[in-house]
Amino acid sequence: MPVYLSAPDAAARLGVSRQTLYAYVSRGLLPAHAGDSIRESRYLQQDVERLAGQRTRGRKPKEVVKAALDWGLPVLESSITLIEDGQLYYRGENTISLAAACTVEDLAGRLWRCPTESAFGSDTPALPRAMAALQPCLAGLRPEETLLPLFTAGSEDASTAVWQTSPERLAQGCGALVRLLAACLLGTAPLTAPIHRQCAAAWGLDHHGADLVRQALVLCADHELNASSFTARCVASTGASLRAAVIGGLAALTGGKHGGTTARVEALWDELDNAAPEQRLRQRLARGEDLPGFGHHLYPQGDVRAECLLRPLLPHNERLQRWIAEAQALTGQRPSIDFALVALRRHLALPEGAAFGLFALGRSIGWVAHALEQRDSGQLIRPRAAYNGPRPAQPTENRRSNAL
């Protein structure tokens, strides 16, 4: 069973004041969980110990670098996304406010710092022949398996290559990448209609459903330096095309600890659908299994993206309300964006895998933004490894001289 510490005990273990403890929480360094009362939070002992270890190692450069790679301190500068005090901002504007009305195309223009008309105003090319030939071969497979090969086959480098100096041509190339990824997801040719309306047409959604899809895409567009965005930046830093950066980000997203979490949430949902959720949740935890789609290190009080997506869905699903409440009562964790995307997928009766597809399509906007920002910096991302393997054997002559 998880062990929790009260705020005074957590502060004492860290050797800090209560005020500093709360600062750690607001900066996303320490998750807080619901306590016995609304005004009282508690903290997982293992999280407190992890943070205490990071602070102890703080003066050792090698240990600082190691800790930075695991929800640690920032490792590079970016002006795209801010996560602070439990809120998410794109270019300084609250993401939840943007999700209320902003289109995918308008958001892309904001994150890419170009006019929306420049990126999405031109006609789209015909369906690439390589992609058209591949689509029948991948029919019936989930987007987790199809998006990467389809996008790789259908996209090209020229418009977003590092030598592309025309701002207009570059903007068009960025917009074409997103439209092409939408076509890969929906099984269509690239289209000029707004992305969320393309989704609605392909999936048979009404105006309300289309708007929910639009919100999901906006909320998924970026999330600071996550694994897929960092991958995209690494690719872009080498001088590769933005198309190559999107391919790298898409590959990273398929992992089960990232966008692939949506498939794990789907499996959990199937497990709970035909049984008493309270009993099954307790059994999973008793077996040492986690609850995928619950909890997020950067949102100790709950993932604001998930809250925004779930708000219009929960009044129509009392069963879902009950087992979210049960999961929170058992673990102190609230739903994450992965869970909310699966809930949306099921609410709208979208094809299986559409939760991952929406995640990838929305996040492609952020991958392009990060790749552009990294390209502008001119910096190659090339950290050093702290070698911890066997040391090379000394040459025979050196051993002989040392003996003398």
N, C-alpha and C positions, 0 to 999 in steps of 0.2 A: 504494500500500500504506500502511496506517496506520503512523504512527511512534509508538513507545512510549518513555517515559522511566522510568528506574529511580527508586526512592524518593529517593535522594540528589540526583539531577539535578532531579526535580520540586520538591523542597524548595528547592534552590538557585535555580531559576527563580522561585519564589514569594517567595523571600527570607524563609523561615520555617524553623523547626526541624522535625526529623522528627516530633516529638510533635504539633506544630501541624498538620502535613500529615495525620497520622492523624485528628486532630480534624475536619479538613475532610471526610474520608471518612465518618466516623461521623455527621456532620451532613447528609450527602447533598449536599454542595457539590462534591465531586470523586469521580467514579466510579473505583474501583480494579479492575484486571483481573488475572487469574491470570498469575503469572510462571513462570519456569523451575522453581521449587520451590514447595512448599506454603506455606512461610513467607515467600515473596517476592512482592510485588505490583508491578505496573507501571501506568503511567498514560498515556493517550493524550495526545500533545503538544497537540492542539487543545483538549482539555479543560483542560489546565494553562494554556495561553495565554488561554483564555476567563476562567478564574478570576483569573489575573494581571491581566487587563484590568479586571475588576470591582473588584479591590482598588485598582488605580491610579485608577479613577474614583470611588472611595469617598467623596471629600470634595466631589464636585460633585453637588448635589441632583438636578439633571435627569438625570444619568447613573445615579445610584442608583435612581431610579424606573424608568428604562428597563431596567436590569439585573434589577430585582425581578420583572418580568413574564416572565422567561425562566429558570425554575428558580433564581431568586435568593432574596433574603432574604424572610422572611414579611411579608405586607402587612396582615394583620388577626388578631385574637385569636379563638381557638375552643377549646372544651373537649371537642370531639367525638372527634377522632382525633389520635394522636401517632405520628409515624414517627421512630424514634431508634435509633441503633446497629444498623441493619439489621433492626429489628423493628417490627411494627405493633400498635397498641393502640387499642381502643375504650373511651372513658371510663376509661382507666387499666388496662384488663385486656387481656392478650395475646390478639390475634385468633385465633391458631392454637389456643389453648386453648378459646376460645369456639366455634370451628368444630367441635370434637370432639363437641359435644353440643347446642349452643344452636339453638333453632328460629328461623326467620325472624321469627316473631311476638314471641318473647321478646327478640330482639335489637332489634326495632323499639321495644318498650317501654323498653329500656335507653337507646337513642339519643334517643328522643323525651321521655324522662323522664316517662312516664305508665304506669299499670298496663296490662299486656298485655290484661287482660279489658276494659278501657275501650275500647281501640282495635279489638279483634277479637272481642269477645264478642257483639256484636249480629248479627242476621240481615242478610244482604246484599240490596240491592235487585235487582229483576228486570233482565234485560238491557235497557239503554237502547234505545229504538226507533231512534235515529239510528245507533247502533253496529250494531244488528242489520241495518239496511238497508245499511250500508257493508261489512260483512263479506263478502258474496258478491262484491262488486265488487273486493275485494282478495285474493280467494282465489288461492293459487298464488304470491304474492309473498313475499319474505323479510321477516322482522321489521324489518330496517333500514328498509324502505319502508312497513310497515303499522302499526307501533306508534304512531307520532306521530299520523297521522290518526284511527286508531281511538280512542285515548285522548282526544284533543281532542274528538271527537264525543260520546263516551260519558260524559265527566266533567262535573261542574257545580261552581260556585264557592261556593254558599251555606254549606256546612258548614265550609269552611276559609277563608272570607273574613276580612278584617282586623277586621270588626265582630263576628265570632263570639266572644262572651265566655264561653260555657259550656265549661269544660274537658272535660266529658264529650262534648259534641257535637263539639268540635274533635278529640278523640282518635278518635272514631268516623269522622269525616271523613277523617282521615289513614289509618286502616286501610282505609277504603273505596277510597281512591286506589290503594293497593298491590294490593288484591284486584282492582280493575278492570283494572290494568295486567296482572296475571296472566291475566285473562280475554282481554285483547287478544292476548297471546302465544299462549295455548293454543286460542283459537277457541271458548271456552265462555262461559257466563253467569258472573257473579261467584258464587263459592261460599264456604262457611264453613269447609271443611276446611283444615288447615294447607297453606301454599303449596307446600311441597315434595311433599306427597302429591297435591295437584292436578296438579302436573307429572308425577308418576309415573303417575297414572291416565290422563292425556291421552296420554302417550308410551309406555305399556305397559311400565313399569319394575318390576323386583322391589324388594324391601326394600333391597338393596345399592345399586341404582341410585338409588333415592329418597334414600338417605343421601348419596350423592355429590353429587346436585343440591342438597341442603340445605347441605352444606359450601360449595359454589360460591357460593350466594346469600349466605351469611354473609361469606365472604371478599371478595365484591364490594361489600358494603354501603356502605362509605365509604373514601375515600383522601385525606383532608385537603382541600386547596384545589385540586383538579384543575379543569380547564376547565368541566366540566358543573356541578360543585358551586358554583363561583364564579358561573356564570351563574344558577343557582337563587337564590343569595344576592342578586345584583343585582336580579332580578325581585322577590323578596320585600321588598327594601329600599324599593321604590316604594310599598308598601302593597297590592300585588296579592295575590290568594289563593294559598294553598299549591298549589292545583291548577295555577295559572299558572306557579308556580316549577318544578313537575315537568315541565310542557310545555317550559319553557325548557331545563331540564337534559337532557331527552330529545332535543331538537333538537341541542344541543351534542355529545351522545354519538355521534351518527351520523357525525361527521367522521372521516376516515381517519387522523388523528393521535390519535384517542381511541378510543372503542369500535369505530369502523369498522375499526380495525386487525385485528379478528378476520376480516373478509372478506379482507384481504390475506394473513393467515396461511393461510386456507383455500386461496387461490390458490397459495401457496408449497407447501403440502402436496400439492396436485394435481400440481404440477410435479415433485415429488420421488418421488411414489408409484410411477411406472413407469420409474424410471431409477436409476442409481447415485447416491445422495445426495451422496457426497463430491465427485464430479465436478461435479454441478449447483451445489452450494454454492460451489465454487471459481469456476465460470464466472460466477455472479451477482456475486460480489465483484470479479472481474476486470473486469466491465462497469461497475463503479461502483454497483451496486445494493445495497441493504441487505438484511438478513434480518429481516423484520417478525416481531415476537413474541420478539425476543431483546434483552436488556439493559434496564435501567431506571436512570435517574439517581439515584433515591433508595435503591437497593439495590445498592451496589457489589459485594457478595458474593453476589448472587442474590436474586430476588424471592421472599420467604418464602411468599407466597400461591400462587405457581406450584409451589414445592417441595411444599407441602402437598397440592395437588390432584393432582400428578403421581405422588406416592409410591405410591399403590395401583395406578396404571395401568402404570407402566414394567415391572414384572416380567412382564407379559403381552404385551409388545411389544418384542422384541429389535431390530427394525428401527428403531423410534422411539428406543431407547436409543443406537443407533449414530449416527444423524444428529444427535441432540442433542449427543453427545460430539464429533462432527466440527465442528459449528457452534461449539461452545465452544473447541475447539482452534484454529480458524481466527481467531476474533474475540475470544476471551476473555469472551464474553457468555453469560449463562445465560438460560433461558426466562423470559418474563414472564407475567403473568396472562392476557394475550390468547392466547398460545400454549397455555397450560394449558386454557383454556376450549374451544379448538378440539379439543385432544386428548380432553377429556372428551366433547365432542359426538360425535366419531367413535367413541370407545370404547363409548358407549351407543347408537350408531346413532340419534341424535336428528335431527329435521328440519334441513335446511340453514338456517343463520341462527340456530339455537338458541343458539349461543355468544354472539352479540350479545344475544339475548333474555334469557339468564340474567344477563348483565352489566347490562342495563338494569333488569331486575326487582329484582336485588339492590341496585343503586345508587339506586333510587328511595327506599329507606329513608333513605339518607344525604342525598338532596336535601331530603326533608321535614325531617330533623334540622337541616340548615343553614338552611333557610328559617325554621324556628321560632326558631333561635338569632339569626338576623339580625333577625327581627321583634321579638324581645325587646330587642335593643340599641337599637331606635328610630333607627338611623343610616341615612341614605340614602347608598348607595355612588355617589359622583359624582366620580371623579378628573378632573383637568384634562389637556388634551392639550398637549404641547410642540410648538407650531406650527413647521414647517420649510418651508413653502411660500413662494411669492413675496410680498414685502411690498406692501401697498397703495401705489398711486401717491400722492404728496403733492398736495393741491389746488393749483391754479394760484396762488392768493393766497399760500400758504405758500412756494412756490418763489420768487415775486417778492420777498417780504420777506427771505428768506434771502439772495438775491442782493444786496440792499441792505446 
